[in-house]
Amino acid sequence: MTVLVAAYSPEGFAIAADGRREFGNGDQPIDNAQKIWSAVRPGTFSLAYGWCGQSRLESASGFFDFPTITQEILSESDASGFGATPDELILALAERIYLRLAEFLGGIN
């Protein structure tokens, strides 16, 4: 279970989350997992985002870590391809994550 909290004030806002991460393979849980990240593209966008639930997939070929993939996409991609609105940015990001996941799983059927 993940707890995410956002608090707003005239000065801005704060976002917080618990640090608990449990593994489905019997490994010992940890209490210092990062669940909130930031991405800044000067002149384009600045955002905070979080992943919760099963954010890492394991297969015979390795791991697909949603937070890591998201950071890579946000830092490497052409900012103009993210659109002009927050909705367009989220849709473009989701599509790029989906394509990476499909590649990891062996292609799109």
VEXKE-576314 format. One record per residue (C-alpha): residue number from 1; z, y negated, x negated. Coordinates in steps of 0.001 Angstrom, whole numbers, m for minus. Layout:
residues N
@k->NUM w->Z v->Y u->X
...
end
This chain:
residues 109
@k->1 w->0 v->0 u->0
@k->2 w->m821 v->m3487 u->m1200
@k->3 w->792 v->m6715 u->m114
@k->4 w->m1327 v->m9858 u->m458
@k->5 w->105 v->m13250 u->510
@k->6 w->m1478 v->m16700 u->643
@k->7 w->498 v->m19914 u->1144
@k->8 w->m1143 v->m23285 u->1780
@k->9 w->239 v->m26768 u->1103
@k->10 w->m1156 v->m30309 u->776
@k->11 w->m1299 v->m29772 u->m3006
@k->12 w->m3353 v->m26567 u->m2779
@k->13 w->m2563 v->m22926 u->m2206
@k->14 w->m954 v->m19951 u->m3910
@k->15 w->m1986 v->m16311 u->m3737
@k->16 w->262 v->m13429 u->m4735
@k->17 w->268 v->m9623 u->m4606
@k->18 w->2582 v->m6795 u->m5495
@k->19 w->1881 v->m4913 u->m8724
@k->20 w->2214 v->m1318 u->m7516
@k->21 w->m664 v->1064 u->m8250
@k->22 w->m539 v->4705 u->m7318
@k->23 w->m3009 v->7260 u->m8565
@k->24 w->m4326 v->10077 u->m6424
@k->25 w->m4272 v->12545 u->m9307
@k->26 w->m517 v->12873 u->m9732
@k->27 w->m187 v->10341 u->m12577
@k->28 w->2958 v->8230 u->m12612
@k->29 w->2601 v->5024 u->m10504
@k->30 w->2716 v->1682 u->m12312
@k->31 w->4283 v->m1583 u->m11122
@k->32 w->2259 v->m4119 u->m13115
@k->33 w->m1292 v->m3613 u->m11822
@k->34 w->m3496 v->m6673 u->m11474
@k->35 w->m4822 v->m7075 u->m7922
@k->36 w->m5963 v->m10708 u->m7893
@k->37 w->m8636 v->m12215 u->m10138
@k->38 w->m10384 v->m15537 u->m10476
@k->39 w->m13967 v->m16439 u->m11205
@k->40 w->m15136 v->m19896 u->m12205
@k->41 w->m18723 v->m21006 u->m12655
@k->42 w->m18522 v->m24752 u->m13477
@k->43 w->m20707 v->m26770 u->m11154
@k->44 w->m21338 v->m23745 u->m8942
@k->45 w->m18200 v->m22072 u->m7598
@k->46 w->m14559 v->m21307 u->m8184
@k->47 w->m12849 v->m18498 u->m6319
@k->48 w->m9987 v->m16052 u->m6231
@k->49 w->m10425 v->m12517 u->m4958
@k->50 w->m8427 v->m9337 u->m4681
@k->51 w->m8983 v->m5608 u->m4510
@k->52 w->m6604 v->m3255 u->m2762
@k->53 w->m6604 v->368 u->m1708
@k->54 w->m8765 v->2797 u->m3660
@k->55 w->m10369 v->399 u->m6131
@k->56 w->m11396 v->2997 u->m8709
@k->57 w->m13562 v->6068 u->m8211
@k->58 w->m13664 v->9023 u->m10570
@k->59 w->m16512 v->11475 u->m11015
@k->60 w->m17749 v->13916 u->m13620
@k->61 w->m19777 v->11078 u->m15157
@k->62 w->m16848 v->8667 u->m15496
@k->63 w->m15142 v->5888 u->m13559
@k->64 w->m16377 v->3179 u->m11196
@k->65 w->m13803 v->414 u->m11250
@k->66 w->m14470 v->m2153 u->m8494
@k->67 w->m12451 v->m4981 u->m10127
@k->68 w->m14207 v->m4533 u->m13480
@k->69 w->m17666 v->m4326 u->m11878
@k->70 w->m16923 v->m7438 u->m9796
@k->71 w->m15882 v->m9410 u->m12908
@k->72 w->m19028 v->m8284 u->m14729
@k->73 w->m21289 v->m9321 u->m11855
@k->74 w->m19615 v->m12707 u->m11422
@k->75 w->m19720 v->m13495 u->m15139
@k->76 w->m23187 v->m12140 u->m16027
@k->77 w->m25303 v->m12942 u->m13004
@k->78 w->m27545 v->m15911 u->m12465
@k->79 w->m25409 v->m18299 u->m10402
@k->80 w->m28415 v->m19515 u->m8420
@k->81 w->m28751 v->m16031 u->m6928
@k->82 w->m25387 v->m16320 u->m5188
@k->83 w->m26543 v->m18769 u->m2515
@k->84 w->m25278 v->m22157 u->m1439
@k->85 w->m22407 v->m21208 u->884
@k->86 w->m19320 v->m19006 u->556
@k->87 w->m20822 v->m16543 u->3058
@k->88 w->m24004 v->m16254 u->993
@k->89 w->m21980 v->m15773 u->m2189
@k->90 w->m19943 v->m12931 u->m646
@k->91 w->m23057 v->m11222 u->769
@k->92 w->m24866 v->m11447 u->m2580
@k->93 w->m21808 v->m10137 u->m4428
@k->94 w->m21391 v->m7245 u->m1973
@k->95 w->m25057 v->m6302 u->m2364
@k->96 w->m24793 v->m6279 u->m6161
@k->97 w->m21624 v->m4179 u->m6060
@k->98 w->m23356 v->m1765 u->m3666
@k->99 w->m26357 v->m1404 u->m5988
@k->100 w->m24098 v->m692 u->m8967
@k->101 w->m22150 v->1871 u->m6931
@k->102 w->m25361 v->3552 u->m5739
@k->103 w->m26545 v->3756 u->m9373
@k->104 w->m23196 v->5257 u->m10408
@k->105 w->m23447 v->7872 u->m7652
@k->106 w->m26967 v->8844 u->m8630
@k->107 w->m29205 v->6608 u->m6555
@k->108 w->m29742 v->5486 u->m2989
@k->109 w->m30796 v->8145 u->m495
end
